[in-house]
Every structure is written in C-alpha cells, then in structure tokens.
Amino acid sequence: MTDASQATTRIRPGLLAFLGGVGTVTGSKFMIETDHVRTLVDCGLFQGAADLRRLNWRRFPVDASAVHAVVLTHAHLDHCGYLPRLVRQGFHGDVFCSPHTARLAEIVLRDSARLQVEQADHCNRYGHSKHRPAEPLYDEMDVDHTMRLVRTVEPGTETEIARDTRLTLHHAGHILGSTWALLTLEDGHTLASSGDLGRPAHPLLRPPEPFTGADVLLLESTYGNRHHDSDSSRAVFRDALNRTFARGGTVVIPAFAVDRTEVVLHELARLRTAGELPRAVPAYVDSPMALAALRVYEEALAARSPEIRPEVLEAGASVLDPAPFSAARSVEESMAIQDVTGPAVIVSASGMATGGRILRHLARLLPGSQNTVVIVGFAAAGTRARDLVDGARTLKMLGGYVPVRAEVVNVPGLSAHADAGELLSWLRDAPAPNATYLVHGEPESAEALRTRIDRSLGWTAMVPRSGERVLVR
C-alpha cells in the first residue's frame, strides 16, 4: 500500500463540541464525533434565567437521528432532562448509564414531563404565552419512548457502545448512580467526563473513584472558587433550625428531589438522635418525586449497594427517617401542610425554587419574619433560590410578588458538589491530560479553577465557549 493510500484510510481525530453546560451550571451536552460515530455525553435541560430556558426550544444542532449513543453520567435534570426532547426530534440510538441512574432518571423525566404539560395547559388557559397554542417541550409519551432506549452498564465494566467506541463508568459519589465516564474512541484516544463530582464528605455515599487519566478531560467547575466546611455548615444548619423554632416559626427547605432530600433527612435524623433538635417538631417531605427517589435510596440501602458508605449500611434505613416524618404524596396531603403553623420543617422541590410545590410554601412563609428559608444546594443565576441568597426583598411567583421578610440562610457546605480543593485532589495523582476543559460552572468559578489547576498542577486547562469545537488528541 502506498503512503498516499495509507493517508486516505487513516482515522481522523475525534471532534468535541460544547453544546451546553458552558458558562452555566445547566444544560450539559458534549458531542464527540468520529469518522463513524456521534456520541453525546449528557443531555441536560437548561434551567434558570429566561434566556437560558429558551435554549431548550432551539432545534438540536445536528440531525438527532444521526446521534448513535448518549451517555448519562447521572440523573439530575441538568444532565438528563433534554433527552425526551432529543427523542422527539428523532434520536433512536442507545442511552447508556448505571442501573441506579436509569431508575432515578425515569422518575426525574416523568416529573419533568408532567410539569411541562401542566405549564403549557396553564399558559393556554390564562394566555401567558405568545404561542397559540402553547405546547410542552415533551410529554410522558416521549419519556416512554426514551426509557425503551436505556441500556444499563455496571460501573467498572468496559462496554462497546458503538462501532469501535468503548465506555467505562466509574462511581462519582455525587448522587446514587452517578458516574464519571471514560470513552475510548475509534483512533484510540480517550476522553473523560467528570459529570458532577461528589465529595469525600458525602454523608451517604462513598467518595468518587479517582481519576486515572485521559487524553482529554471535561471537568465540572460548579464550586471551582469555593471551599466547603462541612462541620461549620452543619452547625449553621442546626442553629438556623433551633433559632426558628424558638421564635415559633417554620423552616422551609427547597431541596433537589434526588439526593438533597435524602441528605437533609439524614441530617435531621442525626441531629435528633444526638439531641440537638427537638423530636417533637414535625418534618414534612412534600414532593412525590423526592419520595419516589427516597424509595430508590432505601432499596439501595437494603441491597447493600457498594456505592453506600459502610457505616450507613450498618445503621440501616433509620439514617433516612427523622421521625416524626410525614410524606405528602397526594395534592390533598400537600394542601394540608398549608395549615401547619408553629415550629415545623418542610422539605420540598424544586431545589432552586423554579417550580413545583415549593412555590406555595414559599408564598405562604416568606412574608413571616418568624420563618426561615434554608438553601442547601447550588443556586444557579436567574433562579429564585439565587435571588434569595443574593438578598432579594421580593420574589415573583404564582402570578404576583411576595415580600421576603423571612430569614434566609445559605448552607453551601451541604452541597453534593466537590469544592475547588476536592476537585484538585481528585486530579492530583493522575497523569496530565493533553487538554482539560472546565465546564458546568459559572464564569467566575470556572476561571478560578483554571488558575488553580495551572498553578498547582501545571496542567493546560481552558474554559471553552458555547458552541466551540476542538479536536480530541
């Protein structure tokens, strides 16, 4: 064979496109295109400010039917929530994820579809949309079609997901089922995506499995400019609750339905067992999705999942049961909580207060100075949770403005995202990638992490632009 003919058959390097999760903590989508395969790593929904949410309505930048496979790192909406929309546009390939991610993603996607339909119906009823008629981004039938495409992959097992493209998942310790992904492409080059990386101090899950190297790394930077102090955060959380109870108020906690609710319940149980919270104060979980996810966590405990910390396995289901603990599954049970006065804890979704049952609790409790709102997860720009953290004196919700007189307490140390130091520790023992791209972070945190990686590790790290394309080599 001549040199010329060899050149014509040489496999080209993969091309990586940043389609979401750049300059923001939502909408994560990363496309890797090789000679024969298009693979999408994560397929998340944009959330937060209106200009971000509008991006969900743009047509996918390539023919969805030409995407061969999707890899989901975990089941949070900003990583899986666009998938039914992709299916509606013609995607019919395989979706690869861990078994627990498959179960949790179905819960999350069905809830999202329900909310999409309810929002469209509301807009049509009251004329809030410029579209006639307003339509949902997707519906439950799209979710049915999506779930038929899901293929589960056990972490630690290499799987061929498309022609000469192999995938290995590793536990990421962020939520149950979360993984970081390693792809080996047609030409032999490797790409790793951290997904959302968990914390060594997660109270329920084992720490992330260490990064072992790749030619190209996609690294989340949610808290790239922050340090979490878990002990002081727990003290802040405890003191906020006791301070509120002493003045006869109610604590409302907007919490992500998957993992944050479990962590909040675990912390309430721990504080009550230690005698640091009064047992007589009732706790309510008002989120059908959170309660469904809680069952998955309870079953993982019962099955002694290797993701769960050994000490949690030994303690059993009691770690998630801060008795007395009441579950509001039906609309009637949720409405009954509206009559609760005096000391109580209400945990409800969504975590960023962008929708769901939490809005009615906030509308009722924010005007009362005896009450407290505790923010326990990341609050993205443009969300009501972020507005509260930033000191907003009014919030727009449910068709009007609500005054904010309640105390607002931010407890970022209870987050499930690794902070800057923990991200560096995850990288430190691995060989340097040829390129590290900092994604899934707001600009300030991504740039701060880039500087730390450069100074501490001497690695080449970049903050990509939305829509940018680079070679994997």
Residue, then its C-alpha position, 0 to 999 in steps of 0.5 A: m500500500t502506498d503512503a498516499s493510500q495509507a493517508t486516505t484510510r487513516i482515522r481522523p481525530g475525534l471532534l468535541a463540541f460544547l453544546g451546553g453546560v458552558g458558562t452555566v451550571t445547566g444544560s450539559k451536552f458534549m458531542i464527540e464525533t468520529d469518522h463513524v460515530r456521534t456520541l453525546v455525553d449528557c443531555g441536560l435541560f437548561q434551567g434558570a434565567a429566561d434566556l437560558r430556558r429558551l435554549n431548550w426550544r432551539r432545534f438540536p444542532v445536528d440531525a438527532s437521528a444521526v446521534h448513535a449513543v448518549v451517555l448519562t453520567h447521572a440523573h439530575l435534570d441538568h444532565c438528563g432532562y433534554l433527552p425526551r426532547l432529543v427523542r422527539q426530534g428523532f434520536h433512536g440510538d442507545v442511552f447508556c448509564s448505571p442501573h441506579t441512574a436509569r431508575l432515578a432518571e425515569i422518575v426525574l423525566r416523568d416529573s419533568a414531563r408532567l410539569q411541562v404539560e401542566q405549564a403549557d395547559h396553564c399558559n393556554r388557559y390564562g394566555h401567558s404565552k405568545h404561542r397559540p397554542a402553547e405546547p410542552l417541550y415533551d410529554e410522558m409519551d416521549v419519556d416512554h419512548t426514551m426509557r425503551l432506549v436505556r441500556t444499563v452498564e455496571p460501573g467498572t465494566e468496559t462496554e462497546i457502545a458503538r462501532d469501535t467506541r468503548l465506555t467505562l463508568h466509574h462511581a462519582g459519589h455525587i448522587l446514587g448512580s452517578t458516574w464519571a465516564l471514560l470513552t475510548l474512541e475509534d483512533g484510540h484516544t480517550l476522553a473523560s467526563s467528570g459529570d458532577l463530582g461528589r465529595p469525600a464528605h458525602p454523608l451517604l455515599r462513598p467518595p468518587e473513584p479517582f481519576t486515572g487519566a485521559d487524553v482529554l478531560l471535561l471537568e465540572s467547575t460548579y464550586g471551582n472558587r469555593h471551599h466547603d466546611s462541612d462541620s461549620s455548615r452543619a452547625v449553621f444548619r442546626d442553629a438556623l433550625n433551633r433559632t426558628f423554632a424558638r421564635g415559633g416559626t417554620v423552616v422551609i427547605p427547597a431541596f433537589a428531589v434526588d439526593r438533597t432530600e435524602v441528605v437533609l433527612h439524614e441530617l435531621a435524623r442525626l441531629r435528633t438522635a444526638g439531641e440537638l433538635p427537638r423530636a417533637v417538631p414535625a418534618y414534612v417531605d412534600s414532593p412525590m418525586a423526592l419520595a419516589a427517589l427516597r424509595v430508590y435510596e432505601e432499596a439501595l440501602a437494603a441491597r447493600s449497594p457498594e456505592i453506600r458508605p459502610e457505616v450507613l449500611e450498618a445503621g440501616a434505613s433509620v439514617l433516612d427517617p427523622a421521625p416524626f416524618s410525614a410524606a405528602r404524596s397526594v395534592e390533598e396531603s400537600m394542601a394540608i401542610q398549608d395549615v401547619t403553623g408553629p415550629a415545623v420543617i418542610v422539605s420540598a422541590s424544586g431545589m432552586a425554587t423554579g417550580g413545583r410545590i415549593l412555590r406555595h410554601l414559599a408564598r405562604l412563609l416568606p412574608g413571616s419574619q418568624n420563618t426561615v428559608v434554608i438553601v442547601g444546594f447550588a443556586a444557579a443565576g436567574t433562579r429564585a433560590r439565587d435571588l434569595v441568597d443574593g438578598a432579594r426583598t421580593l420574589k415573583m411567583l404564582g402570578g404576583y410578588v411576595p415580600v421576603r421578610a423571612e430569614v434566609v440562610n445559605v448552607p453551601g457546605l451541604s452541597a453534593h458538589a466537590d469544592a475547588g480543593e476536592l476537585l484538585s485532589w481528585l486530579r492530583d495523582a493522575p497523569a496530565p491530560n493533553a487538554t482539560y476543559l472546565v465546564h458546568g460552572e459559572p464564569e467566575s468559578a470556572e476561571a478560578l479553577r483554571t488558575r488553580i489547576d495551572r498553578s498547582l498542577g501545571w496542567t493546560a486547562m481552558v474554559p471553552r465557549s458555547g458552541e466551540r469545537v476542538l479536536v480530541r488528541 
